[in-house]
Amino acid sequence: MLNLSKNNPIPHSLLVKYSTVKELGNRPHYKILNRIILAFSIIGLLVLFLPWTQNISGAGAVTTLKPNQRPQTIQSLISGRIEKWYVQEGDFVKKGDTILFISEIKEDYLDPNLVKNTKNQMDAKKMSVQSYDGKVNSLSSQIQAIESEKRLKLQQAQNKIRQAFLKIKSDSIDVIASKTQVKIATTQFNRSVQLNNEGLKPLTDVEEKRLKLQDAEAKIITQENKYLTSKNEMINARVEINRISAEYNEKGSKAQSDQFTALSNQFDTKAQVNKLENQYANYSIRNGMYYIKAPQDGYVNRALQSGIGENIKEGTSIVSIMPSVYDIAVETYIAPIDLPLIKKGERVRVWFDGWPTIVFSGWPDMSYGTFGGKVVAIENFISDNGKYRVLIAPDKNEEKWPKQLSIGAGAQSIALLNNVPIWFELWRSLNGFPPNYYQPKSKTVKEKK
């Protein structure tokens, strides 16, 4: 019986009588196995107390340290038709070398003499501006002449007013004198009549006095006419001043209106000149865009457009170029839980795909084929893969990274943190706890004042 059932067990005393059972406990290799197991147990227990370097692992790829050193595509700034290729894939080009020539396809720029015609239009408009400038200066001189003539005419009219005023004053004095003479002649005539009545004067003397009285009365009428004429001349002189002011104001206003019209046309022509200059510069620059040139030294990786006679739009990628000079780096991705543990300047171990390596994550000093690096940038926004991007540059204090590395090659990284016992790391991993928060040591330099 196999004695598989728990019912009716076979007593141990019944098995001892068999010789095979007796010899099982006396075989020596069981004792050796027990010793080996005991030794491994002791060694395993001691290993649990060995130091272990906590780390954060990440996977990424080889890239460049600066954005302008990474592979880039060259776009066409204008629409055109591919006419001629000057390079092929794998060629080395220097900055300014021609890669591709395209021709114009837009009807607004098909004229081969477009730049020349635009320049001629611009020169003609500049001459027009100069003509308007001359007209404005001529009108300014005309306005000055009108103002000068107006001042002279007004001075002449003012003099006439002064003369009329003096003549009025003189005529008024003559009128007063004539009235005085009439009074005298009247007195003399009355005295002569009285004396004639008394028989003291002859009649001829009375007649003479009457004649003098009539002459005096006639003179007073003439002087009053002269006085009124002088007043009319005064009024006419004042009217002349108003007429002169109105006439020359009209002439000056017309000249100023013509001047403002010329200035307006001049400014409008200047605006057209500026517009033509802008067009001329744009057309000249556009002619230079027909030749697509390399922005920097590098290698032509891939032609994204092909053929002759193919139309391309503005902003279309044409070729991909890899710069010839670049500073290598590694971009790696870490989990969000590990992000607070990474700081700029943190030491990192890096190894590359295709490069022989032996890695012990907890004992970096025993690893082979790894290279030192430092964290130079940490992305603050999560990537599409749910992790944060970290940029690692070579550590200048350690061995240089291999020159044979290619941009885009795979890379693995380990960020070194605290040193803890192995048993603590096993306990942390089994419980899913993050590594200990680690603050890198920084040297403080005190400046002497």
C-alpha positions in Angstrom: 0.0 0.0 0.0 1.2 3.6 -0.7 -0.1 4.8 2.6 -1.7 7.9 1.1 -4.7 7.9 3.3 -4.7 9.5 6.7 -6.7 6.6 8.0 -4.8 3.6 9.5 -1.3 5.2 9.5 1.7 2.8 9.6 3.6 3.2 12.9 7.3 4.3 12.6 8.4 1.3 14.5 7.2 -1.0 11.7 9.5 0.9 9.2 12.6 0.7 11.3 12.9 -3.0 10.7 13.7 -2.5 7.0 17.4 -2.1 6.2 16.8 0.5 3.5 15.1 2.8 6.0 18.0 2.3 8.4 20.6 3.3 5.9 18.8 6.5 4.8 19.9 8.4 7.9 23.5 7.2 7.7 24.3 8.4 4.1 27.0 11.3 4.3 25.8 13.4 1.3 22.7 14.5 3.2 25.0 16.0 5.9 27.0 17.9 3.2 23.8 19.2 1.7 22.6 20.4 5.1 25.9 22.2 5.6 25.7 23.9 2.2 22.1 25.0 2.9 23.2 26.4 6.2 26.2 28.2 4.7 24.0 29.7 2.0 21.5 30.8 4.6 24.2 32.6 6.6 25.7 34.2 3.4 22.2 35.3 2.3 21.6 36.8 5.8 24.9 38.7 5.6 24.1 39.9 2.1 20.9 41.5 3.3 23.1 43.9 5.3 25.3 44.9 2.4 24.9 48.5 1.1 22.7 49.1 -1.9 22.5 52.3 -3.9 18.9 53.3 -4.5 18.3 54.5 -8.1 15.8 55.6 -10.6 16.0 53.9 -13.9 14.8 55.3 -17.2 14.9 54.6 -20.9 15.4 57.0 -23.7 17.5 57.8 -26.7 20.7 59.7 -27.7 20.0 63.3 -28.7 21.9 66.6 -28.8 22.4 69.1 -26.0 21.4 72.2 -27.9 18.2 72.6 -30.0 20.1 74.0 -33.0 22.3 70.9 -33.2 19.4 68.4 -33.6 18.2 67.1 -37.0 16.2 69.7 -38.8 14.1 70.0 -41.9 14.4 72.8 -44.4 11.2 74.4 -45.6 10.4 76.5 -48.6 9.3 80.0 -47.8 7.4 80.4 -51.0 5.4 78.3 -53.4 7.2 77.1 -56.5 8.1 74.3 -58.9 11.2 72.1 -58.4 13.6 72.8 -61.3 17.0 71.4 -60.2 18.6 69.5 -57.4 22.2 70.3 -56.4 22.6 67.6 -53.7 21.7 64.0 -53.0 21.2 62.1 -49.8 24.3 61.6 -47.7 26.1 64.6 -49.1 27.9 67.0 -46.8 26.9 70.6 -47.3 28.3 73.8 -45.8 26.3 76.8 -44.6 25.0 78.7 -47.7 25.4 75.8 -50.2 22.5 75.6 -52.7 20.4 72.6 -52.2 17.5 73.1 -54.6 16.3 75.6 -57.2 12.6 76.3 -57.7 10.8 78.5 -60.2 7.8 80.8 -59.7 4.2 79.6 -60.1 2.1 82.6 -58.9 0.9 84.8 -61.7 1.6 88.0 -59.7 5.4 87.3 -59.9 5.7 85.7 -63.3 7.1 88.9 -65.0 10.9 88.4 -65.4 11.4 92.2 -65.2 9.2 92.6 -62.2 12.0 93.9 -59.9 13.3 96.3 -62.6 9.8 97.7 -63.4 9.1 98.2 -59.8 12.3 100.1 -59.4 11.5 102.3 -62.4 8.1 103.1 -60.8 9.7 103.9 -57.5 12.2 106.3 -59.2 9.4 108.0 -61.1 7.4 108.5 -57.9 10.6 109.9 -56.2 10.9 112.5 -59.0 7.2 113.3 -58.5 7.9 113.9 -54.8 10.7 116.3 -55.8 8.4 118.2 -58.2 5.8 118.6 -55.5 8.6 119.8 -53.2 9.5 122.5 -55.7 5.9 123.5 -56.1 5.5 123.8 -52.4 8.6 126.0 -52.2 7.3 128.2 -55.0 3.9 128.6 -53.4 5.7 129.5 -50.1 7.6 132.3 -52.0 4.4 133.5 -53.6 2.6 133.6 -50.2 5.5 135.7 -48.8 5.3 138.0 -51.8 1.6 138.5 -51.3 2.0 139.2 -47.6 4.8 141.7 -48.4 2.7 143.5 -51.1 -0.3 143.5 -48.7 1.8 145.2 -46.0 2.9 147.9 -48.5 -0.6 148.5 -49.8 -1.9 148.8 -46.3 0.8 151.3 -45.5 -0.1 153.3 -48.6 -3.7 153.3 -47.6 -2.8 154.3 -44.1 -0.9 157.2 -45.5 -3.9 158.2 -47.6 -6.0 158.1 -44.5 -3.5 160.3 -42.7 -3.5 162.7 -45.6 -7.3 162.8 -45.7 -7.4 163.5 -42.0 -4.9 166.4 -42.3 -6.9 167.7 -45.3 -10.1 167.5 -43.3 -8.4 169.4 -40.5 -7.1 172.0 -42.9 -10.5 172.4 -44.7 -12.3 172.7 -41.4 -9.9 175.6 -40.4 -10.6 177.2 -43.8 -14.4 176.9 -43.2 -14.0 178.6 -39.8 -11.9 181.3 -41.3 -14.5 181.8 -44.1 -17.2 182.2 -41.4 -15.1 184.7 -39.6 -14.6 186.7 -42.8 -18.4 186.6 -43.4 -19.0 188.0 -39.9 -16.4 190.7 -40.5 -17.8 191.5 -44.0 -21.4 191.7 -42.5 -20.2 194.0 -39.7 -18.4 196.3 -42.1 -21.4 196.3 -44.5 -23.8 197.2 -41.7 -21.5 199.9 -40.5 -21.2 201.3 -44.0 -25.0 201.4 -44.4 -25.4 203.2 -41.1 -22.7 205.7 -42.0 -24.3 206.2 -45.4 -27.6 206.9 -43.8 -26.0 209.5 -41.6 -24.3 211.0 -44.7 -20.8 210.1 -43.5 -20.1 207.5 -46.2 -20.8 207.5 -49.8 -23.0 205.0 -51.5 -20.0 203.5 -53.4 -18.5 202.5 -50.2 -21.7 200.7 -49.2 -21.7 198.9 -52.5 -18.1 197.9 -52.1 -18.8 196.4 -48.6 -21.8 194.5 -50.0 -19.5 193.0 -52.7 -17.0 191.9 -50.1 -19.9 190.3 -48.1 -21.1 188.4 -51.1 -17.5 187.2 -51.8 -17.1 186.0 -48.2 -20.4 184.1 -48.4 -19.4 182.5 -51.7 -16.0 181.5 -50.2 -17.7 179.8 -47.2 -19.8 177.6 -49.5 -16.6 176.6 -51.4 -14.7 175.8 -48.2 -17.6 173.7 -46.9 -17.6 171.8 -50.2 -13.9 171.2 -49.9 -14.4 170.1 -46.3 -17.1 167.6 -47.3 -14.9 166.3 -50.2 -12.0 165.7 -47.7 -14.4 163.7 -45.5 -15.4 161.6 -48.5 -11.7 161.0 -49.3 -11.2 159.9 -45.7 -14.1 157.4 -46.1 -12.8 156.2 -49.4 -9.3 155.6 -47.9 -10.8 153.5 -45.2 -12.9 151.6 -47.7 -9.7 151.1 -49.7 -8.0 149.5 -46.7 -10.9 147.0 -46.3 -10.7 146.3 -50.1 -6.9 145.7 -49.9 -7.3 143.4 -46.9 -10.0 141.4 -48.6 -8.2 141.2 -51.9 -4.9 140.1 -50.5 -6.5 137.7 -48.0 -8.2 136.1 -50.9 -4.9 135.8 -52.8 -3.1 134.5 -49.8 -5.9 131.9 -49.0 -5.8 130.7 -52.6 -2.0 130.4 -52.6 -2.2 128.5 -49.2 -4.9 126.3 -50.5 -2.7 125.4 -53.5 0.2 124.9 -51.2 -1.8 122.5 -48.9 -3.0 120.6 -52.0 0.6 120.3 -53.2 1.6 119.1 -49.7 -1.2 116.6 -49.7 -0.2 115.3 -53.1 3.4 115.2 -51.9 2.6 113.1 -48.8 0.4 110.8 -50.9 3.2 110.3 -53.4 5.7 109.7 -50.5 3.3 107.0 -49.2 3.3 105.5 -52.7 7.1 105.6 -52.8 7.3 103.8 -49.4 4.9 101.2 -50.7 6.9 100.7 -53.9 10.1 100.5 -51.9 8.5 97.8 -49.7 7.4 96.0 -52.9 10.8 96.4 -54.4 12.5 94.9 -51.3 10.0 92.1 -51.1 10.5 91.2 -54.8 14.3 91.4 -54.4 14.2 89.1 -51.4 11.7 86.8 -53.1 14.1 86.4 -56.0 16.7 85.1 -53.5 14.3 82.6 -52.2 14.3 80.6 -55.4 17.6 79.1 -54.3 17.1 77.1 -51.1 20.3 77.0 -49.2 21.7 75.1 -46.2 21.3 77.0 -42.9 24.4 75.3 -41.3 27.1 72.7 -41.9 25.7 69.2 -42.0 24.7 66.0 -43.8 21.7 65.6 -46.0 19.8 62.8 -44.3 16.7 62.4 -46.5 15.0 64.2 -49.4 11.4 64.7 -48.4 10.4 65.9 -51.9 11.5 64.4 -55.2 11.4 64.8 -58.9 11.6 67.7 -61.3 8.5 69.9 -62.1 6.7 69.0 -58.8 4.9 71.9 -57.2 5.5 72.7 -53.5 3.7 75.1 -51.2 5.2 77.6 -48.8 6.2 75.9 -45.5 6.7 72.5 -47.2 9.6 70.4 -45.8 12.1 69.6 -48.5 15.1 67.9 -47.0 16.3 66.8 -43.6 19.8 67.8 -42.4 21.9 66.5 -39.5 24.4 69.1 -38.2 28.0 68.0 -38.5 29.0 69.5 -35.1 27.0 68.7 -32.0 27.2 68.1 -28.3 25.8 64.7 -27.5 23.3 64.1 -24.7 20.7 61.6 -23.7 17.0 62.2 -23.2 15.4 59.7 -20.8 11.9 59.4 -19.3 11.1 58.8 -15.6 7.8 58.0 -13.8 5.9 60.8 -12.1 6.5 59.2 -8.7 10.2 59.7 -9.1 10.2 63.2 -10.4 10.6 64.9 -7.0 13.8 62.9 -6.5 15.6 64.3 -9.6 17.5 67.6 -9.4 19.6 69.5 -11.8 23.3 68.4 -11.4 22.3 64.9 -10.2 24.8 62.2 -11.1 23.5 59.6 -13.5 25.0 56.4 -15.0 24.2 55.8 -18.7 24.7 52.9 -21.1 23.9 52.6 -24.7 22.4 50.0 -27.0 25.0 48.1 -29.0 27.7 48.9 -26.5 28.9 46.0 -24.3 27.8 46.5 -20.7 27.4 44.7 -17.4 25.1 46.6 -15.1 24.5 46.2 -11.4 22.0 48.8 -10.6 22.6 48.8 -6.8 26.4 48.6 -7.2 27.4 51.2 -9.8 31.1 50.8 -9.0 31.0 47.2 -10.1 29.2 47.9 -13.4 31.1 47.8 -16.7 30.4 49.8 -19.9 28.5 52.6 -18.2 29.3 56.3 -18.5 28.8 59.2 -16.2 26.4 62.0 -16.8 24.7 64.9 -15.1 21.1 66.1 -15.3 20.9 69.5 -17.1 17.2 69.9 -17.7 13.9 68.5 -16.4 10.7 68.9 -18.3 7.9 70.3 -16.2 5.1 69.0 -18.3 4.3 65.3 -18.7 5.0 63.7 -22.1 2.6 61.7 -24.2 4.0 58.4 -22.8 2.9 59.4 -19.2 6.4 60.2 -18.0 8.6 63.2 -17.6 11.5 63.9 -19.9 15.0 64.5 -18.4 18.0 65.6 -20.4 21.4 64.2 -19.4 24.8 65.6 -20.5 28.2 63.9 -20.2 30.0 64.3 -16.9 33.3 66.1 -17.7 35.0 64.6 -14.7 34.5 61.0 -16.0 35.4 59.1 -19.1 34.2 60.6 -22.4 31.2 59.1 -24.1 31.9 57.0 -27.3 32.3 59.0 -30.5 30.6 56.2 -32.4 27.2 57.0 -30.9 24.5 58.0 -33.4 21.7 60.4 -32.8 18.6 58.4 -32.0 20.3 55.3 -30.6 18.7 53.7 -27.5 20.0 54.5 -24.1 19.4 53.4 -20.5 20.0 55.5 -17.4 20.2 55.1 -13.7 20.0 58.1 -11.3 22.0 57.3 -8.2 20.3 58.2 -4.8 20.9 57.2 -1.2 22.9 54.1 0.0 20.6 51.7 2.1 20.9 48.1 3.2 19.7 45.4 0.8 17.0 44.2 3.2 15.6 47.8 3.3 15.5 48.0 -0.5 13.7 44.6 -0.7 11.2 45.7 1.9 10.6 49.0 0.0 10.1 47.2 -3.3 7.7 44.6 -1.9 5.6 47.4 -0.3 5.7 49.6 -3.4 7.2 52.6 -1.6 9.2 55.2 -3.6 13.0 55.6 -2.9 14.0 57.8 0.0 13.8 61.5 -0.6 17.3 62.5 -1.4 18.8 66.0 -1.3 22.1 66.2 -3.2 25.0 67.7 -1.4 25.9 71.2 -2.5 29.0 73.1 -1.6 28.4 76.6 -0.3 31.0 79.2 -1.2 31.2 82.2 1.0 32.5 85.3 -0.6 34.8 87.5 1.5 33.8 91.1 1.7 
